[in-house]
């Protein structure tokens, strides 16, 4: 049997449920994909997980990867 507290941490982790919207619902509704979804996730939780700078650095990492991916895709379409 699954522990209800553990299930809650998996399905409704507190750091992703601050305010009116659950982070995963926004990511899916806006069809953000992997990189931008992670940007939103880390920004949304940075004040609530206990590691604000680390979470902002992670968001920055994923944003830079998305920018590089977009630049590379743009170069390919120009060829």
Order of alpha helices (4+ residues) and beta strands (2+ residues): alpha-alpha-alpha-alpha
